[in-house]
């Protein structure tokens, strides 16, 4: 199992709309709107690294209004 926290910077004022879209993705377990350098922090979980890569590159980064992401993979 792969786990990661993904830090997202989005366009100003789009945090709530994006958080709703992110919660619709099955692999995303938690979405938190934050203040500071990052606008949203998500907790994600997939079966393996390949699926995590797919989640990040095809499901998250392709959403409109997302400017940048940083992924923090969790090791157990």
C-alpha positions in Angstrom: 0.0 0.0 0.0 1.2 3.5 -0.9 0.3 6.6 1.2 1.1 10.2 0.5 0.3 13.7 1.6 -0.1 16.1 -1.4 0.3 19.8 -0.9 -1.5 21.9 -3.5 -1.3 25.5 -4.5 -4.4 26.6 -6.5 -5.8 29.8 -7.9 -7.1 32.3 -5.4 -10.7 31.6 -4.3 -10.9 28.1 -5.8 -10.1 26.1 -2.7 -13.6 25.0 -1.8 -14.6 24.0 -5.4 -11.3 22.1 -5.8 -11.7 20.3 -2.4 -15.2 19.1 -3.5 -13.7 17.7 -6.8 -10.8 16.1 -4.9 -13.2 14.3 -2.5 -14.9 12.6 -5.4 -11.7 10.7 -6.2 -11.7 7.3 -4.5 -8.0 7.2 -3.6 -8.2 10.5 -1.7 -9.0 9.8 2.0 -9.0 13.4 3.4 -9.0 16.9 2.1 -8.0 19.9 4.2 -8.1 23.6 3.2 -5.1 25.4 4.8 -3.7 28.9 5.0 -0.1 29.8 4.1 2.2 28.6 1.4 -0.2 25.7 0.4 -4.0 26.0 -0.1 -5.0 22.3 0.2 -3.5 19.3 1.8 -4.8 15.9 0.8 -4.2 12.4 2.2 -4.1 9.7 -0.5 -3.8 6.0 -0.5 -3.3 3.5 -3.4 -2.4 -0.1 -3.8 1.0 0.5 -5.2 3.5 3.2 -6.5 2.3 3.0 -10.1 -1.3 3.7 -9.0 -0.1 6.6 -6.9 1.8 8.1 -9.8 -1.3 7.7 -12.0 -3.4 9.4 -9.3 -1.1 12.4 -9.1 -0.4 12.8 -12.8 -3.8 12.1 -14.3 -6.4 12.7 -11.7 -5.0 15.5 -9.5 -2.6 17.6 -11.6 -5.0 17.8 -14.5 -7.7 19.5 -12.5 -8.2 23.1 -13.6 -7.1 25.8 -11.2 -4.3 23.8 -9.7 -1.0 25.6 -10.0 1.5 23.3 -8.3 1.7 20.1 -6.2 4.3 18.7 -3.9 4.0 15.0 -2.9 5.2 13.7 0.4 5.3 9.9 0.3 4.8 8.0 3.6 6.9 5.0 4.4 5.9 2.4 7.0 
